[in-house]
Amino acid sequence: MTATADEAAFAGLAERHRRELHVHCYRMLASFDEAEDAVQETMLRAWRSRHSFDGSSLLRAWLYRIATNVCLDAIRSRSRRATVTNSRAEVPWLQPYPDALLDEAAPTAEQPDAQVVERETIELAFLAAMQVLPPRQRAALIARDVLGWPASDTATLLETSVAATNSALQRARSTMQEHLPARRAEWSAGEPTDEERALLAGFIDAHERGDAAAAVAIAARDLRITMPPYPYLYEGIEVIGPLLERAFEDGSEWRLLPTRANRMPTAASYQRLPGDTEFRAFKFDVLRIVDGRIAEITTFGPSLFPAFGLPPTLDPEGAHGSGVPGA
């Protein structure tokens, strides 16, 4: 085989792991865009170091090691770490991840070691809590508790001893327990439930009709709304109800499409301002549902609509309906 053929084969093998590496970097960084940059850097470093890969370890593990180091470098360079996670407002760099792309990281005949991305390891609460951890503890937790790697492989990944890896893991687990919400074991990791579909449909209907009372009726009394990257935090239906009423009185029209982000029901909103001819991409609302009510809404801007397979605008004549990836 020629050198050119060898290089092409290496590039093809590495590329098969791109999506799961992207998810790995996303867990480390909590930002879809920064994960994309990290994967690009991972592939570049792998290409430059391809001659040092002697086949003594699996290519997947070797790529994960490079990706982890890229993320550790990125975290150090930004000097950024959350100190508490009482709300998503404390993690302004947090972004959503499309379920349709998470599904690309599932095991295949070519990637049998890949794993299904389950809700408890990708939900926004998990991502936000991870940002409290020091970088190496974050990496140890992902390797051991998310990827299921043994302590020896994790130690190799982090270039440290098994004892140091286990110590970092125990500290990380303790910190995560302090910052994660209760009842996570009850979360569904598979397809959306009928209850989630119904509540998302009710949320969409209420917002398209501008019916604040209907929106309040499906929400928990202690509803919480955050809007990363902004530091806003709204708590309690008594506070949020009047805000909804005022928001629906500005003369705008709304169309919402159902989708999924981080294994959670999500609405993609399009706004048509008075005098405009089109509905324009405006925001995502990611819903956390507890006991048949919407307990939390995390709102994001429209920058990731293309990643979700969503158009930038909707024509008024065809603004209703779904057919959306992940819906």
C-alpha positions, 0 to 999 in steps of 0.5 A: 500500500502506498503512503498516499493510500495509508494516509487516506485509510487513516483519515477515513478511520479517524473520521468514523469517530467524529460524532462520538468525539464531538459528543465527548468534547461537548460533555467536557465543554458544554458548548456545541460550537466549542465542541466543534472547534475541539474536534477539528483540533483533535483531527488536526493533531491526530493527522500530524501525529499519525506516524506515532500511532503504532497500533498498540492501542485502539484507534478510538482510545488514542483519539479520545486521549487526543480529544481529552487533551484538546478539551483540557487545553481549551478549559485552561486557556479560557480559565472558565469554570462554574462555582455553583449551578443553582441555575443554568444562568451560572453557565452562560456558555451552555448550548443545546445538542440536537437529538438527531446528531446524538443518534449518530453516535450510536453503535454501528457495525463499523463502531461497535464500541460506541455507546447510545447517548442516554439522557442522564449523561447529556441532559442540561442539568448534567452538563451544567453540573459537570462545569463545576468540576476541575477539568481532570475530574471532569475527564475522569468522570466521563471516562469511567461513569459515562464511557465505562472505561476501566481505571487502567484505561482512564489512567492512560487517558489522563497520563496519571496513575490508577490511584490518582484516577480513582481519587479524582473520580471519587471527588467528582462523584461527590461534587456531582451528587451535590449539584444534580437534581433529585429523581434522575434515576426516573428519567426516561433515556429512550423515546419521548413519552406520551406525556412529554409529547402532550405537554410539548404540544400544549406548550406550542399551542398556548404560545401560538395562540398567545394564551398565557393562561393555557401556558400557566396551566401546564406549568409547575408552581415553582417553574424556573426559566433561564436564558443562557448566555444571559444571567436572567433567572425567573422563578415561580408562576406568580412572577412568570405568568405576568411576564408571559401576558406582557410578552404575548401583547406585543403584536408579534405572531408565533409559530413553533416546531417540535424537536428534541435537544439533549433527550428533552422535549424542545420547541423551536420558535419563529417570530413574525413582527408586525409588518414582516412577511416571514416568521424568523428563527427566534429561540429554542425552549428546552423543557424539563418535565416533572410530575406531568408539569413543565418544571423548567424551561431553558431558552437559547437563541437561534444560532443552532437552528441549522444544526437542528436541521431547521430553516431560518424562516417560515413562510406564513402559508406553510408555517404550521406542521412538524416534519422536523428532525428529532420531533 
